[in-house]
Amino acid sequence: MTRCMRLTLSLVVLSLSAGCSTSEWVHPNRPKDQFTQDYNKCQADTLRDPKLQQGIQLLIIQATERCVQKQGWRLVEKE
């Protein structure tokens, strides 16, 4: 699977999971529209990791979310 295909698949999975969720990512100092840019950068960094280049989507998503959390983003329940 090419990197582009993996990225596309990851975005689809993220979109579907976000559509079914009652949670959202929030940051104390950044606007909501910054999340996509931060997530994409984290995902690109994650895909460079040789351990994750096998394409196991769950591991890629988990590593990407850990990266986003390190940047200060938190997943919180919508009210």
mmCIF file of the N, C-alpha and C atoms, coordinates in Angstrom:
data_MODEL
# 
_entry.id   MODEL 
# 
loop_
_atom_site.group_PDB 
_atom_site.id 
_atom_site.type_symbol 
_atom_site.label_atom_id 
_atom_site.label_alt_id 
_atom_site.label_comp_id 
_atom_site.label_asym_id 
_atom_site.label_entity_id 
_atom_site.label_seq_id 
_atom_site.pdbx_PDB_ins_code 
_atom_site.Cartn_x 
_atom_site.Cartn_y 
_atom_site.Cartn_z 
_atom_site.occupancy 
_atom_site.B_iso_or_equiv 
_atom_site.pdbx_formal_charge 
_atom_site.auth_seq_id 
_atom_site.auth_comp_id 
_atom_site.auth_asym_id 
_atom_site.auth_atom_id 
_atom_site.pdbx_PDB_model_num 
ATOM 1   N N  . MET A 1 1  ? 0.851   -1.170 0.000  1.00 0.00 ? 1  MET A N  1 
ATOM 2   C CA . MET A 1 1  ? 0.000   0.000  0.000  1.00 0.00 ? 1  MET A CA 1 
ATOM 3   C C  . MET A 1 1  ? 0.900   1.237  0.000  1.00 0.00 ? 1  MET A C  1 
ATOM 4   N N  . THR A 1 2  ? 0.631   2.168  -0.872 1.00 0.00 ? 2  THR A N  1 
ATOM 5   C CA . THR A 1 2  ? 1.462   3.359  -0.965 1.00 0.00 ? 2  THR A CA 1 
ATOM 6   C C  . THR A 1 2  ? 1.175   4.302  0.196  1.00 0.00 ? 2  THR A C  1 
ATOM 7   N N  . ARG A 1 3  ? 2.091   5.201  0.419  1.00 0.00 ? 3  ARG A N  1 
ATOM 8   C CA . ARG A 1 3  ? 1.934   6.163  1.507  1.00 0.00 ? 3  ARG A CA 1 
ATOM 9   C C  . ARG A 1 3  ? 0.691   7.022  1.308  1.00 0.00 ? 3  ARG A C  1 
ATOM 10  N N  . CYS A 1 4  ? 0.448   7.427  0.084  1.00 0.00 ? 4  CYS A N  1 
ATOM 11  C CA . CYS A 1 4  ? -0.724  8.244  -0.224 1.00 0.00 ? 4  CYS A CA 1 
ATOM 12  C C  . CYS A 1 4  ? -2.012  7.487  0.087  1.00 0.00 ? 4  CYS A C  1 
ATOM 13  N N  . MET A 1 5  ? -2.038  6.213  -0.260 1.00 0.00 ? 5  MET A N  1 
ATOM 14  C CA . MET A 1 5  ? -3.233  5.401  0.016  1.00 0.00 ? 5  MET A CA 1 
ATOM 15  C C  . MET A 1 5  ? -3.432  5.249  1.521  1.00 0.00 ? 5  MET A C  1 
ATOM 16  N N  . ARG A 1 6  ? -2.342  5.063  2.260  1.00 0.00 ? 6  ARG A N  1 
ATOM 17  C CA . ARG A 1 6  ? -2.445  4.935  3.720  1.00 0.00 ? 6  ARG A CA 1 
ATOM 18  C C  . ARG A 1 6  ? -2.954  6.222  4.337  1.00 0.00 ? 6  ARG A C  1 
ATOM 19  N N  . LEU A 1 7  ? -2.442  7.347  3.859  1.00 0.00 ? 7  LEU A N  1 
ATOM 20  C CA . LEU A 1 7  ? -2.872  8.639  4.376  1.00 0.00 ? 7  LEU A CA 1 
ATOM 21  C C  . LEU A 1 7  ? -4.357  8.855  4.103  1.00 0.00 ? 7  LEU A C  1 
ATOM 22  N N  . THR A 1 8  ? -4.783  8.540  2.890  1.00 0.00 ? 8  THR A N  1 
ATOM 23  C CA . THR A 1 8  ? -6.188  8.680  2.536  1.00 0.00 ? 8  THR A CA 1 
ATOM 24  C C  . THR A 1 8  ? -7.065  7.779  3.399  1.00 0.00 ? 8  THR A C  1 
ATOM 25  N N  . LEU A 1 9  ? -6.656  6.543  3.567  1.00 0.00 ? 9  LEU A N  1 
ATOM 26  C CA . LEU A 1 9  ? -7.418  5.613  4.389  1.00 0.00 ? 9  LEU A CA 1 
ATOM 27  C C  . LEU A 1 9  ? -7.493  6.089  5.839  1.00 0.00 ? 9  LEU A C  1 
ATOM 28  N N  . SER A 1 10 ? -6.401  6.613  6.339  1.00 0.00 ? 10 SER A N  1 
ATOM 29  C CA . SER A 1 10 ? -6.386  7.122  7.713  1.00 0.00 ? 10 SER A CA 1 
ATOM 30  C C  . SER A 1 10 ? -7.342  8.295  7.879  1.00 0.00 ? 10 SER A C  1 
ATOM 31  N N  . LEU A 1 11 ? -7.360  9.186  6.895  1.00 0.00 ? 11 LEU A N  1 
ATOM 32  C CA . LEU A 1 11 ? -8.268  10.323 6.962  1.00 0.00 ? 11 LEU A CA 1 
ATOM 33  C C  . LEU A 1 11 ? -9.727  9.877  6.902  1.00 0.00 ? 11 LEU A C  1 
ATOM 34  N N  . VAL A 1 12 ? -10.004 8.862  6.098  1.00 0.00 ? 12 VAL A N  1 
ATOM 35  C CA . VAL A 1 12 ? -11.363 8.322  6.027  1.00 0.00 ? 12 VAL A CA 1 
ATOM 36  C C  . VAL A 1 12 ? -11.757 7.726  7.371  1.00 0.00 ? 12 VAL A C  1 
ATOM 37  N N  . VAL A 1 13 ? -10.868 6.945  7.968  1.00 0.00 ? 13 VAL A N  1 
ATOM 38  C CA . VAL A 1 13 ? -11.147 6.344  9.271  1.00 0.00 ? 13 VAL A CA 1 
ATOM 39  C C  . VAL A 1 13 ? -11.370 7.427  10.317 1.00 0.00 ? 13 VAL A C  1 
ATOM 40  N N  . LEU A 1 14 ? -10.527 8.448  10.295 1.00 0.00 ? 14 LEU A N  1 
ATOM 41  C CA . LEU A 1 14 ? -10.664 9.551  11.241 1.00 0.00 ? 14 LEU A CA 1 
ATOM 42  C C  . LEU A 1 14 ? -11.999 10.266 11.048 1.00 0.00 ? 14 LEU A C  1 
ATOM 43  N N  . SER A 1 15 ? -12.373 10.508 9.808  1.00 0.00 ? 15 SER A N  1 
ATOM 44  C CA . SER A 1 15 ? -13.639 11.185 9.519  1.00 0.00 ? 15 SER A CA 1 
ATOM 45  C C  . SER A 1 15 ? -14.832 10.364 9.990  1.00 0.00 ? 15 SER A C  1 
ATOM 46  N N  . LEU A 1 16 ? -14.790 9.080  9.720  1.00 0.00 ? 16 LEU A N  1 
ATOM 47  C CA . LEU A 1 16 ? -15.889 8.216  10.133 1.00 0.00 ? 16 LEU A CA 1 
ATOM 48  C C  . LEU A 1 16 ? -15.985 8.131  11.646 1.00 0.00 ? 16 LEU A C  1 
ATOM 49  N N  . SER A 1 17 ? -14.864 7.995  12.302 1.00 0.00 ? 17 SER A N  1 
ATOM 50  C CA . SER A 1 17 ? -14.899 7.896  13.759 1.00 0.00 ? 17 SER A CA 1 
ATOM 51  C C  . SER A 1 17 ? -15.328 9.217  14.380 1.00 0.00 ? 17 SER A C  1 
ATOM 52  N N  . ALA A 1 18 ? -14.937 10.326 13.783 1.00 0.00 ? 18 ALA A N  1 
ATOM 53  C CA . ALA A 1 18 ? -15.347 11.630 14.303 1.00 0.00 ? 18 ALA A CA 1 
ATOM 54  C C  . ALA A 1 18 ? -16.831 11.864 14.070 1.00 0.00 ? 18 ALA A C  1 
ATOM 55  N N  . GLY A 1 19 ? -17.372 11.362 12.975 1.00 0.00 ? 19 GLY A N  1 
ATOM 56  C CA . GLY A 1 19 ? -18.787 11.533 12.671 1.00 0.00 ? 19 GLY A CA 1 
ATOM 57  C C  . GLY A 1 19 ? -19.684 10.760 13.605 1.00 0.00 ? 19 GLY A C  1 
ATOM 58  N N  . CYS A 1 20 ? -19.195 9.653  14.146 1.00 0.00 ? 20 CYS A N  1 
ATOM 59  C CA . CYS A 1 20 ? -19.985 8.821  15.043 1.00 0.00 ? 20 CYS A CA 1 
ATOM 60  C C  . CYS A 1 20 ? -19.725 9.162  16.500 1.00 0.00 ? 20 CYS A C  1 
ATOM 61  N N  . SER A 1 21 ? -18.848 10.065 16.746 1.00 0.00 ? 21 SER A N  1 
ATOM 62  C CA . SER A 1 21 ? -18.395 10.354 18.092 1.00 0.00 ? 21 SER A CA 1 
ATOM 63  C C  . SER A 1 21 ? -19.125 11.541 18.691 1.00 0.00 ? 21 SER A C  1 
ATOM 64  N N  . THR A 1 22 ? -19.144 11.564 20.014 1.00 0.00 ? 22 THR A N  1 
ATOM 65  C CA . THR A 1 22 ? -19.655 12.728 20.722 1.00 0.00 ? 22 THR A CA 1 
ATOM 66  C C  . THR A 1 22 ? -18.510 13.450 21.419 1.00 0.00 ? 22 THR A C  1 
ATOM 67  N N  . SER A 1 23 ? -17.315 13.278 20.888 1.00 0.00 ? 23 SER A N  1 
ATOM 68  C CA . SER A 1 23 ? -16.118 13.904 21.440 1.00 0.00 ? 23 SER A CA 1 
ATOM 69  C C  . SER A 1 23 ? -15.505 14.827 20.405 1.00 0.00 ? 23 SER A C  1 
ATOM 70  N N  . GLU A 1 24 ? -14.665 15.729 20.892 1.00 0.00 ? 24 GLU A N  1 
ATOM 71  C CA . GLU A 1 24 ? -13.926 16.594 19.980 1.00 0.00 ? 24 GLU A CA 1 
ATOM 72  C C  . GLU A 1 24 ? -12.568 16.919 20.584 1.00 0.00 ? 24 GLU A C  1 
ATOM 73  N N  . TRP A 1 25 ? -11.628 17.229 19.702 1.00 0.00 ? 25 TRP A N  1 
ATOM 74  C CA . TRP A 1 25 ? -10.289 17.611 20.136 1.00 0.00 ? 25 TRP A CA 1 
ATOM 75  C C  . TRP A 1 25 ? -10.290 19.099 20.434 1.00 0.00 ? 25 TRP A C  1 
ATOM 76  N N  . VAL A 1 26 ? -9.758  19.465 21.594 1.00 0.00 ? 26 VAL A N  1 
ATOM 77  C CA . VAL A 1 26 ? -9.672  20.880 21.976 1.00 0.00 ? 26 VAL A CA 1 
ATOM 78  C C  . VAL A 1 26 ? -8.256  21.176 22.466 1.00 0.00 ? 26 VAL A C  1 
ATOM 79  N N  . HIS A 1 27 ? -7.869  22.422 22.313 1.00 0.00 ? 27 HIS A N  1 
ATOM 80  C CA . HIS A 1 27 ? -6.553  22.883 22.755 1.00 0.00 ? 27 HIS A CA 1 
ATOM 81  C C  . HIS A 1 27 ? -6.785  24.185 23.517 1.00 0.00 ? 27 HIS A C  1 
ATOM 82  N N  . PRO A 1 28 ? -6.072  24.383 24.614 1.00 0.00 ? 28 PRO A N  1 
ATOM 83  C CA . PRO A 1 28 ? -6.305  25.598 25.406 1.00 0.00 ? 28 PRO A CA 1 
ATOM 84  C C  . PRO A 1 28 ? -5.907  26.892 24.701 1.00 0.00 ? 28 PRO A C  1 
ATOM 85  N N  . ASN A 1 29 ? -4.988  26.813 23.727 1.00 0.00 ? 29 ASN A N  1 
ATOM 86  C CA . ASN A 1 29 ? -4.482  28.048 23.106 1.00 0.00 ? 29 ASN A CA 1 
ATOM 87  C C  . ASN A 1 29 ? -4.634  28.113 21.595 1.00 0.00 ? 29 ASN A C  1 
ATOM 88  N N  . ARG A 1 30 ? -5.099  27.060 20.979 1.00 0.00 ? 30 ARG A N  1 
ATOM 89  C CA . ARG A 1 30 ? -5.183  27.038 19.516 1.00 0.00 ? 30 ARG A CA 1 
ATOM 90  C C  . ARG A 1 30 ? -6.641  26.917 19.066 1.00 0.00 ? 30 ARG A C  1 
ATOM 91  N N  . PRO A 1 31 ? -6.961  27.515 17.910 1.00 0.00 ? 31 PRO A N  1 
ATOM 92  C CA . PRO A 1 31 ? -8.328  27.376 17.380 1.00 0.00 ? 31 PRO A CA 1 
ATOM 93  C C  . PRO A 1 31 ? -8.577  25.952 16.878 1.00 0.00 ? 31 PRO A C  1 
ATOM 94  N N  . LYS A 1 32 ? -9.843  25.578 16.814 1.00 0.00 ? 32 LYS A N  1 
ATOM 95  C CA . LYS A 1 32 ? -10.219 24.221 16.396 1.00 0.00 ? 32 LYS A CA 1 
ATOM 96  C C  . LYS A 1 32 ? -9.707  23.881 15.005 1.00 0.00 ? 32 LYS A C  1 
ATOM 97  N N  . ASP A 1 33 ? -9.671  24.857 14.099 1.00 0.00 ? 33 ASP A N  1 
ATOM 98  C CA . ASP A 1 33 ? -9.238  24.560 12.728 1.00 0.00 ? 33 ASP A CA 1 
ATOM 99  C C  . ASP A 1 33 ? -7.743  24.256 12.639 1.00 0.00 ? 33 ASP A C  1 
ATOM 100 N N  . GLN A 1 34 ? -6.983  24.514 13.679 1.00 0.00 ? 34 GLN A N  1 
ATOM 101 C CA . GLN A 1 34 ? -5.563  24.187 13.715 1.00 0.00 ? 34 GLN A CA 1 
ATOM 102 C C  . GLN A 1 34 ? -5.349  22.689 13.943 1.00 0.00 ? 34 GLN A C  1 
ATOM 103 N N  . PHE A 1 35 ? -6.352  22.007 14.495 1.00 0.00 ? 35 PHE A N  1 
ATOM 104 C CA . PHE A 1 35 ? -6.209  20.583 14.802 1.00 0.00 ? 35 PHE A CA 1 
ATOM 105 C C  . PHE A 1 35 ? -5.861  19.766 13.566 1.00 0.00 ? 35 PHE A C  1 
ATOM 106 N N  . THR A 1 36 ? -6.521  20.012 12.459 1.00 0.00 ? 36 THR A N  1 
ATOM 107 C CA . THR A 1 36 ? -6.279  19.229 11.246 1.00 0.00 ? 36 THR A CA 1 
ATOM 108 C C  . THR A 1 36 ? -4.822  19.353 10.802 1.00 0.00 ? 36 THR A C  1 
ATOM 109 N N  . GLN A 1 37 ? -4.285  20.555 10.844 1.00 0.00 ? 37 GLN A N  1 
ATOM 110 C CA . GLN A 1 37 ? -2.892  20.752 10.456 1.00 0.00 ? 37 GLN A CA 1 
ATOM 111 C C  . GLN A 1 37 ? -1.957  20.016 11.414 1.00 0.00 ? 37 GLN A C  1 
ATOM 112 N N  . ASP A 1 38 ? -2.223  20.131 12.705 1.00 0.00 ? 38 ASP A N  1 
ATOM 113 C CA . ASP A 1 38 ? -1.379  19.452 13.692 1.00 0.00 ? 38 ASP A CA 1 
ATOM 114 C C  . ASP A 1 38 ? -1.497  17.934 13.550 1.00 0.00 ? 38 ASP A C  1 
ATOM 115 N N  . TYR A 1 39 ? -2.712  17.446 13.325 1.00 0.00 ? 39 TYR A N  1 
ATOM 116 C CA . TYR A 1 39 ? -2.918  16.007 13.162 1.00 0.00 ? 39 TYR A CA 1 
ATOM 117 C C  . TYR A 1 39 ? -2.175  15.489 11.926 1.00 0.00 ? 39 TYR A C  1 
ATOM 118 N N  . ASN A 1 40 ? -2.287  16.219 10.823 1.00 0.00 ? 40 ASN A N  1 
ATOM 119 C CA . ASN A 1 40 ? -1.617  15.795 9.585  1.00 0.00 ? 40 ASN A CA 1 
ATOM 120 C C  . ASN A 1 40 ? -0.099  15.777 9.746  1.00 0.00 ? 40 ASN A C  1 
ATOM 121 N N  . LYS A 1 41 ? 0.449   16.760 10.462 1.00 0.00 ? 41 LYS A N  1 
ATOM 122 C CA . LYS A 1 41 ? 1.894   16.775 10.696 1.00 0.00 ? 41 LYS A CA 1 
ATOM 123 C C  . LYS A 1 41 ? 2.297   15.585 11.563 1.00 0.00 ? 41 LYS A C  1 
ATOM 124 N N  . CYS A 1 42 ? 1.527   15.321 12.602 1.00 0.00 ? 42 CYS A N  1 
ATOM 125 C CA . CYS A 1 42 ? 1.824   14.173 13.465 1.00 0.00 ? 42 CYS A CA 1 
ATOM 126 C C  . CYS A 1 42 ? 1.734   12.869 12.678 1.00 0.00 ? 42 CYS A C  1 
ATOM 127 N N  . GLN A 1 43 ? 0.730   12.766 11.834 1.00 0.00 ? 43 GLN A N  1 
ATOM 128 C CA . GLN A 1 43 ? 0.568   11.542 11.056 1.00 0.00 ? 43 GLN A CA 1 
ATOM 129 C C  . GLN A 1 43 ? 1.733   11.358 10.086 1.00 0.00 ? 43 GLN A C  1 
ATOM 130 N N  . ALA A 1 44 ? 2.159   12.431 9.445  1.00 0.00 ? 44 ALA A N  1 
ATOM 131 C CA . ALA A 1 44 ? 3.307   12.342 8.531  1.00 0.00 ? 44 ALA A CA 1 
ATOM 132 C C  . ALA A 1 44 ? 4.563   11.911 9.292  1.00 0.00 ? 44 ALA A C  1 
ATOM 133 N N  . ASP A 1 45 ? 4.762   12.469 10.484 1.00 0.00 ? 45 ASP A N  1 
ATOM 134 C CA . ASP A 1 45 ? 5.905   12.078 11.309 1.00 0.00 ? 45 ASP A CA 1 
ATOM 135 C C  . ASP A 1 45 ? 5.802   10.607 11.707 1.00 0.00 ? 45 ASP A C  1 
ATOM 136 N N  . THR A 1 46 ? 4.609   10.175 12.048 1.00 0.00 ? 46 THR A N  1 
ATOM 137 C CA . THR A 1 46 ? 4.375   8.785  12.450 1.00 0.00 ? 46 THR A CA 1 
ATOM 138 C C  . THR A 1 46 ? 4.679   7.833  11.299 1.00 0.00 ? 46 THR A C  1 
ATOM 139 N N  . LEU A 1 47 ? 4.283   8.200  10.100 1.00 0.00 ? 47 LEU A N  1 
ATOM 140 C CA . LEU A 1 47 ? 4.488   7.325  8.949  1.00 0.00 ? 47 LEU A CA 1 
ATOM 141 C C  . LEU A 1 47 ? 5.962   7.199  8.560  1.00 0.00 ? 47 LEU A C  1 
ATOM 142 N N  . ARG A 1 48 ? 6.800   8.082  9.079  1.00 0.00 ? 48 ARG A N  1 
ATOM 143 C CA . ARG A 1 48 ? 8.237   7.976  8.836  1.00 0.00 ? 48 ARG A CA 1 
ATOM 144 C C  . ARG A 1 48 ? 8.902   6.963  9.768  1.00 0.00 ? 48 ARG A C  1 
ATOM 145 N N  . ASP A 1 49 ? 8.187   6.556  10.816 1.00 0.00 ? 49 ASP A N  1 
ATOM 146 C CA . ASP A 1 49 ? 8.738   5.594  11.779 1.00 0.00 ? 49 ASP A CA 1 
ATOM 147 C C  . ASP A 1 49 ? 8.812   4.216  11.127 1.00 0.00 ? 49 ASP A C  1 
ATOM 148 N N  . PRO A 1 50 ? 9.992   3.636  11.021 1.00 0.00 ? 50 PRO A N  1 
ATOM 149 C CA . PRO A 1 50 ? 10.130  2.335  10.360 1.00 0.00 ? 50 PRO A CA 1 
ATOM 150 C C  . PRO A 1 50 ? 9.298   1.230  11.013 1.00 0.00 ? 50 PRO A C  1 
ATOM 151 N N  . LYS A 1 51 ? 9.064   1.336  12.314 1.00 0.00 ? 51 LYS A N  1 
ATOM 152 C CA . LYS A 1 51 ? 8.267   0.318  13.010 1.00 0.00 ? 51 LYS A CA 1 
ATOM 153 C C  . LYS A 1 51 ? 6.804   0.355  12.584 1.00 0.00 ? 51 LYS A C  1 
ATOM 154 N N  . LEU A 1 52 ? 6.343   1.508  12.127 1.00 0.00 ? 52 LEU A N  1 
ATOM 155 C CA . LEU A 1 52 ? 4.931   1.659  11.767 1.00 0.00 ? 52 LEU A CA 1 
ATOM 156 C C  . LEU A 1 52 ? 4.690   1.654  10.265 1.00 0.00 ? 52 LEU A C  1 
ATOM 157 N N  . GLN A 1 53 ? 5.715   1.433  9.467  1.00 0.00 ? 53 GLN A N  1 
ATOM 158 C CA . GLN A 1 53 ? 5.565   1.471  8.019  1.00 0.00 ? 53 GLN A CA 1 
ATOM 159 C C  . GLN A 1 53 ? 4.931   0.212  7.456  1.00 0.00 ? 53 GLN A C  1 
ATOM 160 N N  . GLN A 1 54 ? 4.578   -0.725 8.307  1.00 0.00 ? 54 GLN A N  1 
ATOM 161 C CA . GLN A 1 54 ? 3.916   -1.941 7.848  1.00 0.00 ? 54 GLN A CA 1 
ATOM 162 C C  . GLN A 1 54 ? 2.446   -1.684 7.543  1.00 0.00 ? 54 GLN A C  1 
ATOM 163 N N  . GLY A 1 55 ? 1.940   -0.520 7.929  1.00 0.00 ? 55 GLY A N  1 
ATOM 164 C CA . GLY A 1 55 ? 0.592   -0.137 7.554  1.00 0.00 ? 55 GLY A CA 1 
ATOM 165 C C  . GLY A 1 55 ? -0.505  -0.604 8.485  1.00 0.00 ? 55 GLY A C  1 
ATOM 166 N N  . ILE A 1 56 ? -0.193  -0.966 9.721  1.00 0.00 ? 56 ILE A N  1 
ATOM 167 C CA . ILE A 1 56 ? -1.236  -1.362 10.667 1.00 0.00 ? 56 ILE A CA 1 
ATOM 168 C C  . ILE A 1 56 ? -1.927  -0.084 11.139 1.00 0.00 ? 56 ILE A C  1 
ATOM 169 N N  . GLN A 1 57 ? -3.111  0.157  10.613 1.00 0.00 ? 57 GLN A N  1 
ATOM 170 C CA . GLN A 1 57 ? -3.805  1.426  10.799 1.00 0.00 ? 57 GLN A CA 1 
ATOM 171 C C  . GLN A 1 57 ? -4.049  1.777  12.260 1.00 0.00 ? 57 GLN A C  1 
ATOM 172 N N  . LEU A 1 58 ? -4.438  0.812  13.071 1.00 0.00 ? 58 LEU A N  1 
ATOM 173 C CA . LEU A 1 58 ? -4.713  1.108  14.475 1.00 0.00 ? 58 LEU A CA 1 
ATOM 174 C C  . LEU A 1 58 ? -3.469  1.647  15.172 1.00 0.00 ? 58 LEU A C  1 
ATOM 175 N N  . LEU A 1 59 ? -2.318  1.044  14.905 1.00 0.00 ? 59 LEU A N  1 
ATOM 176 C CA . LEU A 1 59 ? -1.081  1.515  15.525 1.00 0.00 ? 59 LEU A CA 1 
ATOM 177 C C  . LEU A 1 59 ? -0.701  2.907  15.032 1.00 0.00 ? 59 LEU A C  1 
ATOM 178 N N  . ILE A 1 60 ? -0.939  3.162  13.765 1.00 0.00 ? 60 ILE A N  1 
ATOM 179 C CA . ILE A 1 60 ? -0.642  4.484  13.198 1.00 0.00 ? 60 ILE A CA 1 
ATOM 180 C C  . ILE A 1 60 ? -1.540  5.542  13.830 1.00 0.00 ? 60 ILE A C  1 
ATOM 181 N N  . ILE A 1 61 ? -2.823  5.239  13.954 1.00 0.00 ? 61 ILE A N  1 
ATOM 182 C CA . ILE A 1 61 ? -3.767  6.186  14.560 1.00 0.00 ? 61 ILE A CA 1 
ATOM 183 C C  . ILE A 1 61 ? -3.401  6.441  16.015 1.00 0.00 ? 61 ILE A C  1 
ATOM 184 N N  . GLN A 1 62 ? -3.084  5.383  16.759 1.00 0.00 ? 62 GLN A N  1 
ATOM 185 C CA . GLN A 1 62 ? -2.718  5.552  18.168 1.00 0.00 ? 62 GLN A CA 1 
ATOM 186 C C  . GLN A 1 62 ? -1.457  6.401  18.315 1.00 0.00 ? 62 GLN A C  1 
ATOM 187 N N  . ALA A 1 63 ? -0.456  6.146  17.503 1.00 0.00 ? 63 ALA A N  1 
ATOM 188 C CA . ALA A 1 63 ? 0.785   6.927  17.565 1.00 0.00 ? 63 ALA A CA 1 
ATOM 189 C C  . ALA A 1 63 ? 0.532   8.381  17.184 1.00 0.00 ? 63 ALA A C  1 
ATOM 190 N N  . THR A 1 64 ? -0.308  8.596  16.186 1.00 0.00 ? 64 THR A N  1 
ATOM 191 C CA . THR A 1 64 ? -0.643  9.956  15.763 1.00 0.00 ? 64 THR A CA 1 
ATOM 192 C C  . THR A 1 64 ? -1.376  10.690 16.874 1.00 0.00 ? 64 THR A C  1 
ATOM 193 N N  . GLU A 1 65 ? -2.322  10.022 17.519 1.00 0.00 ? 65 GLU A N  1 
ATOM 194 C CA . GLU A 1 65 ? -3.067  10.659 18.605 1.00 0.00 ? 65 GLU A CA 1 
ATOM 195 C C  . GLU A 1 65 ? -2.164  10.961 19.804 1.00 0.00 ? 65 GLU A C  1 
ATOM 196 N N  . ARG A 1 66 ? -1.199  10.108 20.083 1.00 0.00 ? 66 ARG A N  1 
ATOM 197 C CA . ARG A 1 66 ? -0.245  10.398 21.161 1.00 0.00 ? 66 ARG A CA 1 
ATOM 198 C C  . ARG A 1 66 ? 0.559   11.655 20.829 1.00 0.00 ? 66 ARG A C  1 
ATOM 199 N N  . CYS A 1 67 ? 0.954   11.786 19.580 1.00 0.00 ? 67 CYS A N  1 
ATOM 200 C CA . CYS A 1 67 ? 1.701   12.966 19.135 1.00 0.00 ? 67 CYS A CA 1 
ATOM 201 C C  . CYS A 1 67 ? 0.862   14.232 19.308 1.00 0.00 ? 67 CYS A C  1 
ATOM 202 N N  . VAL A 1 68 ? -0.394  14.172 18.909 1.00 0.00 ? 68 VAL A N  1 
ATOM 203 C CA . VAL A 1 68 ? -1.295  15.323 19.022 1.00 0.00 ? 68 VAL A CA 1 
ATOM 204 C C  . VAL A 1 68 ? -1.485  15.695 20.497 1.00 0.00 ? 68 VAL A C  1 
ATOM 205 N N  . GLN A 1 69 ? -1.606  14.680 21.347 1.00 0.00 ? 69 GLN A N  1 
ATOM 206 C CA . GLN A 1 69 ? -1.760  14.948 22.778 1.00 0.00 ? 69 GLN A CA 1 
ATOM 207 C C  . GLN A 1 69 ? -0.514  15.608 23.361 1.00 0.00 ? 69 GLN A C  1 
ATOM 208 N N  . LYS A 1 70 ? 0.653   15.234 22.867 1.00 0.00 ? 70 LYS A N  1 
ATOM 209 C CA . LYS A 1 70 ? 1.892   15.864 23.336 1.00 0.00 ? 70 LYS A CA 1 
ATOM 210 C C  . LYS A 1 70 ? 1.931   17.345 22.968 1.00 0.00 ? 70 LYS A C  1 
ATOM 211 N N  . GLN A 1 71 ? 1.197   17.723 21.920 1.00 0.00 ? 71 GLN A N  1 
ATOM 212 C CA . GLN A 1 71 ? 1.138   19.124 21.507 1.00 0.00 ? 71 GLN A CA 1 
ATOM 213 C C  . GLN A 1 71 ? 0.096   19.905 22.298 1.00 0.00 ? 71 GLN A C  1 
ATOM 214 N N  . GLY A 1 72 ? -0.602  19.242 23.199 1.00 0.00 ? 72 GLY A N  1 
ATOM 215 C CA . GLY A 1 72 ? -1.559  19.945 24.059 1.00 0.00 ? 72 GLY A CA 1 
ATOM 216 C C  . GLY A 1 72 ? -3.018  19.707 23.723 1.00 0.00 ? 72 GLY A C  1 
ATOM 217 N N  . TRP A 1 73 ? -3.307  18.956 22.671 1.00 0.00 ? 73 TRP A N  1 
ATOM 218 C CA . TRP A 1 73 ? -4.691  18.673 22.304 1.00 0.00 ? 73 TRP A CA 1 
ATOM 219 C C  . TRP A 1 73 ? -5.256  17.607 23.239 1.00 0.00 ? 73 TRP A C  1 
ATOM 220 N N  . ARG A 1 74 ? -6.528  17.751 23.601 1.00 0.00 ? 74 ARG A N  1 
ATOM 221 C CA . ARG A 1 74 ? -7.212  16.794 24.460 1.00 0.00 ? 74 ARG A CA 1 
ATOM 222 C C  . ARG A 1 74 ? -8.545  16.410 23.833 1.00 0.00 ? 74 ARG A C  1 
ATOM 223 N N  . LEU A 1 75 ? -8.880  15.144 23.911 1.00 0.00 ? 75 LEU A N  1 
ATOM 224 C CA . LEU A 1 75 ? -10.158 14.649 23.408 1.00 0.00 ? 75 LEU A CA 1 
ATOM 225 C C  . LEU A 1 75 ? -11.163 14.748 24.551 1.00 0.00 ? 75 LEU A C  1 
ATOM 226 N N  . VAL A 1 76 ? -12.196 15.572 24.355 1.00 0.00 ? 76 VAL A N  1 
ATOM 227 C CA . VAL A 1 76 ? -13.187 15.782 25.417 1.00 0.00 ? 76 VAL A CA 1 
ATOM 228 C C  . VAL A 1 76 ? -14.589 15.512 24.873 1.00 0.00 ? 76 VAL A C  1 
ATOM 229 N N  . GLU A 1 77 ? -15.478 15.134 25.760 1.00 0.00 ? 77 GLU A N  1 
ATOM 230 C CA . GLU A 1 77 ? -16.877 14.894 25.389 1.00 0.00 ? 77 GLU A CA 1 
ATOM 231 C C  . GLU A 1 77 ? -17.546 16.215 25.046 1.00 0.00 ? 77 GLU A C  1 
ATOM 232 N N  . LYS A 1 78 ? -18.331 16.210 23.971 1.00 0.00 ? 78 LYS A N  1 
ATOM 233 C CA . LYS A 1 78 ? -19.110 17.407 23.612 1.00 0.00 ? 78 LYS A CA 1 
ATOM 234 C C  . LYS A 1 78 ? -20.256 17.544 24.603 1.00 0.00 ? 78 LYS A C  1 
ATOM 235 N N  . GLU A 1 79 ? -20.611 18.757 24.881 1.00 0.00 ? 79 GLU A N  1 
ATOM 236 C CA . GLU A 1 79 ? -21.726 18.999 25.803 1.00 0.00 ? 79 GLU A CA 1 
ATOM 237 C C  . GLU A 1 79 ? -22.994 19.269 25.055 1.00 0.00 ? 79 GLU A C  1 
# 
